[in-house]
Amino acid sequence: MPSLTPSLRQTKKLDAKYLKTTKVPIITVSGTYKEDLKGLHHLPENDLLQDIVLSRAHYSMAIGVAAEAWKNKLDPQEAWLVDPTNYVAGKKWGSIVFTDTIGKILARYPMLKSLKDIVDKFGRQKLPILESITPPLIKLTENIKKPILSFHIAAGNIMLAEGKTVFQMVTDPHVREDYLAQCDKIHAFYGVFDENTKKEFLEKAEKLGKNVDPDRVIVTGPPIDPRVLEARNHKAPWNSNRSLKICLTTGGLGTNKPEIAKIIDKLLPEMQGPQARFELMVYAGTHTDIKDLVIEKARKADISYTEINPIDPAQFEIGKALTLKKEVHKRINTKISVIYHPQIIDANELLIAYGFPWADLFISKPSGDMAYDAIASGAALLTLAEWGEWEHNIRLKFEKHEISQEADLNEIVKQLDSITHSAPTKTSWLQNAQHMARTIEKQDKLFRVGAINILKAVIKLSR
């Protein structure tokens, strides 16, 4: 990729303009969404090209807060979201492709996970992608005077080094050392999920000899898209009179693929015949191989399936609501469905439209986006293998709330039987977990208001 196309040069100017004038400028590093970016600005786009996706979480959390600011329509005056990865060009583009390739390999082969652990231990600040995003990030933000809301620590640290006031969201209930690199700067502010994360932040900063005013570390709650929060209002809790609706999900890099395959193999025999106990929706994200895996297994088992993959489904247009275009809505009347789109914006919108309002139970790794979103939608959770200490913390958090338990891959059908079985006059574990998820604000008062609190905190800094 030698240089930016004329279309992307045009969108880059518009992104810089909106970042400068908006109330809440938002920066993240999640991957690319170049074609949707072109479509947003009414430029020719190709909806079949593959995005590079480094993380769903860094996109979904950022768009969730933007959606809260926009309310009923996409309004650049209220908030604007930019990912500098879209504007990496020339020789530096190779580091983006390399990072994406390595990430997907590590995600699909658990034996290589130790390599990922080394990256997490010694800091992501050394990854080659960071050098690549720095020039476009500095250019995009050079004229911003307001505080900038950051959803990626690398971007936050780059902007802090440039003297920008940054509200950095700590995107998990765990504080990596990267977050502390510039925390002693007076123009550095941090949003954290809960009081325990704030305590951890301040203790780790003190050990590094960094003086941090506790007032610059603000407890907000997690950033959850208001449309995900709304999902619980559109579905009734599960009862034994109907099949159990299960949403099985991967992550931005295609994580947990072997576990996903094993679970599907175990569930398919239970979905034969007219009175199947389970319905299954698989979120394959932007990953063709996971989508193909689901379809191949459904065909071999002779079970009907629906592929949820419409062309350009997301209506992202200034002045209009974030929703699916009317013509792409599809009725799901099969036992298996799979959500897939080669581009992250569309894949995420399909998950919001189809997955969260539908599922009784999510089976997912305990990530800071999918696990929080699943529970915010009023669903129970079975967790797949963890991919870091932060996911360990998330798993324990929801197990404590009695909303989640670890998935037993070898006995997943027996586990589903167990969690849905109830003695006379008593509720099952699943029903109780759904109740706890639907009323979680009684235990965790900040859980459902994180996006609101983040916006309030950033706007307050502007005054």
N, C-alpha and C positions, 0 to 999 in steps of 0.2 A: 504494500500500500504506500505509494510514493508520496502523496500529499492529499490534503482534504479536497473533496469534490466541491465544485461551486455551490451545490446545494448545502453541504455541511458548513462551508464558510459563511453562508447566509444565516443558517440556524445558529451558528456560534455567535454572530453579532446580535441576533435577537435574544439569545440566552443571556448574554452579557448585559444587554439593555434591561431586560426584565429583572435580573438579579439586582441591578443598581436601584431600580425604582420600587420594587416590591416591599411590603411590610416585613416579610419573613423570607430572606434568601436561604435556600436549603441546598447543601452539597452532600453527595454520597459517592461511593465508589462501589458499584455493584456489577458493572459490565457495560454492554452497549445496547442501545435501542435506537439505532440510527434511522431505520426506516420509519418507525412510528414518530420519531422526531421530525422527519421530513413531512409526514402526513399531517402532523399537528399544525405545521405552517403552510399547508396547502401546496406542498411541493410533490413531484412524482415520487412514489415509493414502491418498493417491491416487498409484499407481505410474505413472500416465501423464503427470503434470505434468512440465514441462521444468525441469531444474536450470539455474542460471547457473554456468558453469564458466570460470574465469579461468586455471586451470593444472592439468593432470593431475599434473605433477611435485610440486607442493607438497602435493597430496593423497596420491599414491602413496608418496612418501618417508615422510611422516608415518605413514600407516597401516602401512607396512612395519615401522617401528620399534615401533609399538604391537603389531603381530602378533608380533614377536619377544618382546616383554615378556609377551604373553598366552599364548604357547606353544599349548596345546591347547584353550583356551577364552577367550572374551571376559570379562576379569576387571577390573572397575573399581578393585580394590585395587592391581593391578600397574601399570596405565597408563590414562590417559583422554585422548582426543583431542577438541578443540573447534575449530570455525572460527567466529569472531564474525560472519562475513558472514551466517550464518543468522539473526542477531538484529538486523540493520539494519532500521529501520522508519521510517515517516513520510516527510518530505521527503527525507531522506538516502538513501532507497531508490533514488531517481532516479540517483544517481551510480554505483550498482552496475550498473544497467541500461545506463547510458551507457558505462561502462568495458567491459562485456561486448560491446556493439554495436560500439564502435570497434575492440576487439581482434579480433573476427571479421572485420571489413572488412579490416583490415591483414593478417590471416593469409591471406586468400583472394586478395588482389591484390598481387602482388610489387612492382608499380610504386610502391606506397605504403609500402614497407618503410622508406624513408628517414625517415618520420615516427616509426616505432618506434625507429629508431636514435637519433633526437633525444631521445626519452623515456629510453632507456637511458643516453645520454651525460650528460644534465643531472639525472638522478636521479628515481626513482619516488616519492620522498618528497613530491613536489608534486602527485601525482595526486589527484583529488577523492575517490576511494574511501577514502583514508586517514583523512580527517576523518569519514567515515561509520562505519568500523569501530571508531574510538577509544572512543566511549561504551560499547558493549556489551563490548568487550575489557576495559576498566578494571573494569566491574562484575563480569564473570565471574571475574576474577583477583584481586579486591581482598582476599580472605581467604587467599590462597595464601602460605604461608611457605617452602615448599621451592623449590629451583631449578626454573625452568620451561624446558622444551625447546621452542625456537621453530624453525619451519621457514619462516618468512617474515620478511625483514629489517624490514619496516614494523612488524609486530606486535612483533618483538624490541625495536626502538627505542622504541616506545610504552611497553612494560613496563619497560624500563631507565629511562626518564624518570620512571616511577612509583616507582622505587627497588627494583624486583624483581630478584632474582638470576636471570639468564637465561643459558642455554646455547644460543647461536645457531648453528644449522647453516648453514655457508656451502654452499649447495646446488649449487655448480658448482666446477670447478677454475679459478676466476677470481674476483678480488676486486673487486666494484664499490665505488665510494666510499661508497655508502649503508651498507655494512657497518662503515665506520670512524667513523660519526657519533658513536657513544658508546663507542668501544672503549677509551678511557682510564679508564672507570669501573671500580672494583675489583670490582664485582659483575657485570661482563660477561665471559663466557667464550664461546669459539668452537670449533666442530668443523670441521675441514677434511679434504679428501679425501686429501691427500698432503703430503710435505715441501715440494714446490715451491710449493704453494698457501700453506702456512704462511710460507715465505720471502717470497712476494709480499705477504702480509698485513702482515707486520712492516715490510717496506720501505716500503709505501705509508703505513702509520701514521706511520713516522718522518718521511717527507716532509711530512706534515701537522702535524708537531710534537706528535704524540700519543705518550705514553709507555705502552707495552704490555708487560707482563711476558710473556715467551715461554711461560711455564707456563700462561697463560690461553688459549693457542691450541693446541688438542690435535688431533693427527693421528689420525683415526678410521678412514678409509676411507669409501666411499659407503654411504648408507642404502638397502639393498635388501631387499625383502620376503622373508622366509625361504621363502615358498611359491614365489616365482620361482626362488630358489636351488635348491629341491628339484626344479624342472622338468627339470633336466638328467639326473636319475636315472630319468626315465620315457620317454626317447626314445633310440633308437639313432642314431648319426651317419649322414648320408646316404651311400648308395653308388649306383653307376650302374645297379643292378638295379631301381630304383624311381624314381618321379617326384620332383622337387624340390619341397618344401613351402615356399612363400614367404608370409610375413606382411608385408603392406604397411600402414603405420600413419600416422595423422594425430596431431595433438597436441590439447591441451585446447581451443584456440581454432579448430581446424579447419585448422591450418597445412598448406601444401604441396598444397592441393587440385588446382591445375593439374598438378603433377608426378604426383600420384596418377592423374589422368585419363589422362595421356599414357602412363604405364606400363601401365595396364589395356588401353588400345587396342593397345599393342605386344604384350602377352602373349596376348590372346584368340585370335588366329589360331593360336597354338602349342598351344592347349588344345582344339582341335577333334579329333574322332575318339576312338576307344576307348583309344588308347595315348598320351594326352597326357603331355608331358614335365614339365609343371608343374601343381601345385595351388596355388590362391591363396586366402588368407584376408585380408580387409581389415578392419582395426580402424577403424571410423568414429567410435568414441567416442559422444558425445552429439549428433552432428551429423546431422540428418535429411537434409540436402542431399547429404552424402557417401554415406550409405547408399543414397539414391535413385539417385545417379549409378552406383553399382556394379550395382544391380539393373537399371537401364535398359540398361546396356551388356551385361550378361549376357543379357538377353532379346533384344536386337537380334542378338547373336551366336548365339542359340539354344543357349546352354550352360546346363545346369541349375545352380541355386544354392540355397544354404541360408541363410536369415536367422536368425541367432542373436540372438533378441530375446524371451526369455521374460518373462512378467509377474513382477515382484518376485523375481528369482532368488537374491539374496544372503540367506543366513541370518545376519543380524546380531542375535544375541540373547544377553543376558548369561547366562553360564554355559555357552554352547555354542560349538563350534568355528566358525571362519570358513570357510564352505564354501558351495557352491551347494545349494539345496534339492533333495532327491532327485528330485522330480517334474519338474524343469526341465532335467535332463541330456538332451542331444540327440545322436544319432549323426550324424556328418557323412559323407555318402557321395556328395557332389557335388564337382565340380572347383572351384567357387567358393563361398565362404561369406563372410558379412559380419557382424561383431559390431557391434551397436548397442543402446543403451538411452538413454532421455532423462535418466537420472540417473547421476551420476558413480560412486557406490558400486557400483551394479549393473554399469555398463559396465566398471569396473576389475576386478570379480570375474569377469566373463565372459572378459576378456582373460587373467587369471591361470589360469582353468580350461581355456580352449580354446587360446589363442594360444601361450603360452610352452612348454607341454609338447608342442606339435605341430610348430613351425616349425624347419626347417633353416637358414633364412636370413630375416633381417628386412631390409626396405627402409624406412628411417625417417630423419628428420632426426637429427643427432647430439646429441640433447638429453640432459640430465643424468638423466632418468628412463628414457626408452625405450631409449636406446643402452645404458646400464648394465644395464638389465633384460634386454634381448635377449642380451647377451653372458653375463650371469650364468646364463641358461637354457641355455647351451651352443650358441647359434646364431652363425653368421657374420653380418656386417652390411655392407650397401651404404647409403651415406649420401646423403640428399637435401640441398637447399640449406640452408646454415646461417643462423640467425637472430640471431646475436650472437657476440661474441668468445669467450664461454664455450663455445659449440658448436664453434667453430674449434679450441679447445684439446682438446675431447673427441675430435674427429675425428682430430687428430694423435696423440693418446694411443693410440687403438686401431689406427691405421695402423702406428704404431711396434711394436705388439704383433703385427702381421700378422694381425689379426682382421677388419679393415675396409678398404674402399676406396670411393671416390666412385662413385655410380651414374652411368652414362652413359645419360641419358634417350633420346637419339636412337638409340643402338645397344644398348639394354638386352638384347635377345635375344642378340645377338652376345657381349655381356659375360657373360651367363649361360652361354653355350656355353663361353666361354674359362675361366671359373672352375671349371667342372665337368669340363673335359677334362683328362685325365692321360696322360702317356706311359707305356709299359709299365714296370712295376716301380716307378712313381712315384705319389705322391698328387697330387690336384688342389689348386688354391689353396683351394677351398671345404673340402675334407677337412682340409687343414692348418689353415685358419682355425677350423674347428669344434674341432679338437684343441687349439689354443691357447686357445680360449674355455673349453673343458671343464677345462683345467688352468691357468687364468690365475693362480691363487694361487701358482704356482711363479715367476711373474714379478712379481706384485703381491700380496704376502702379506696386505695389508689388504682386498683387493677383496671378498672374500666374508664378511668379519666386521665390516663397518662398523656394522650395526645393533647387534650385540652390544657393540662398543666404545663407541658413543654412549650406550647405556643404562648401561654401567659408569661412564662419565665423569660422567653426570648424578647417578647414585646416590652416587658418591663425594663429590660436592659437598654432598650432603645430610647427610653425617656430620660 
